Amino acid sequence: MLRIYHTALALFILATPAAACVESAGQANGAYQIGTAGWGEADAQFKTEGTDAIFTPQVGTQTARWNAGLETKSVDACATIAMPSSTGDASRSYAGLLFWATDKDNFYQAVISPNGMFTVARKIAGRIVPTPPVNWGQVSTLKLGPNEKNTLRVATDGETVAVSINGTVVARFRGQAPEGMSHVGLVASSAPTGVDTWRISDFKVADPQAQVSANAAADQQAQSSGAHDHLITGAIASAPVAPGCGTGKVLFDEPFTVHDPNWGEKDDQFSIGDGKATFTPPSGLPALRWNRVFVFGDIDTCVNFELANNTANATTSYAGLVFWAEDSRNYFQAVLAPNGYFTVARIADGKAVAKRPVPWTKVAAANAGSKKTNTMRLKIVGNAVTVEINGKPAGSFKTEAPRWPSHIGLLAASAESKEGDTWMVSDLRVTAP
């Protein structure tokens, strides 16, 4: 069971019409098969009544169940969720759909709350990821009040996840799908003040073959209507492999063709488009962005950096990769300056640790100066980190690695000047080492 997880950040919501709920397959007439080959055994927290699943999680915890006999590669599932008849804290109770579940320690969950809020959270390696794919936020389409019913739907198309509530798309994001088959299920929680009862009915999972045709038709309709113009957060095409970069299995490919909110919202310091991520940090300061959905263990990462202007100070302007990122205040950074110097620093609680894993070092292979492209390759295997610049060694070290898979990111800094600096990043790819 999980402790209830909440965040106060605003939800990025774009409301567009969604198709009707899917036709049922692999779930006969909405019935729940109890037992190890189905939804597990009934107990004090989970039971069924006909086509209804009734969740009564313990105080301050959540309960998740899925059909062990039903696996799917893609997801198109929906369920009708009745709000509790009463709750001690409407902001601390929730229920919804579980998807991309491989076991009890690895899944995504899209949930609604009696206070009108919605989120998508992720658990990986037994830990809720601190930054959810979709933050908690208010949803106007939710029907509130005791026993009010809401239909929640999750549909995936490759890495793109669309979540609908009562027929309206409320979130679309690029997610990190499991490599093989996975399960779809249900989840519910009780507030810390008492036991809440959630009744979920009409659980349906689409037939995967029928879903392929439905997705194709939906995409064609969306393209003709322009509905995808702002909703899709990552139309993914493979980026070219730079010389000297890894050729292992691709884990993540970012061609920077459209702005993906997984990297943070577009602002005056950061934007994505036309094959590049553009950083314009404030004078004398860095700007950091990291992908809050994708997490990795061992990796082989490659990316290109280019300083677009003549900097006022080639020693205090720099750009590079962020890795082993827990959040915006705890991470490692491998950066290259326009004067050809390279370093790796550790940032803990927002401050640079005095002893750097790799001190500032002149790299002969670096293309020094402005408007020059440099390719950085970072490889992590266990606790060992190696970095190359343009195919040549730049530094390496060993240290204590994070206990869980972590995020990667990008960072750029401006020298102190009136205009600041502009850095352009392209062709980010993560492969298996």
Secondary structure, DSSP 8 states (H G I E B T S, - for coil): -EE-----S------EE--------SSGGG----BTTTTB--BTTEEEETTEEEE---TTEEEEEE-TT--BSS-EEEEEEE--S--S-TTS--EEEEEEEEETTEEEEEEE-TTSEEEEEEEETTEE-SS-SEEEEE-TT---STT-EEEEEEEEETTEEEEEETTEEEEEEE----SS-BEEEEEEE--TTS---EEEEEEEE--HHHHHHHHHHHHHHHHHHTTTTTT-S---------TTS--S-EEEEE---S--GGG---BTTEEEETTEEEE---TT-EEEEE-SS--BSSEEEEEEEEE-S--S-TTT-EEEEEEEEEETTEEEEEEE-TTSEEEEEEEETTEE-SS-SEEEEE-TTS--STT-EEEEEEEEETTEEEEEETTEEEEEEE----SS-BEEEEEEE--SSSS---EEEEEEEEE--
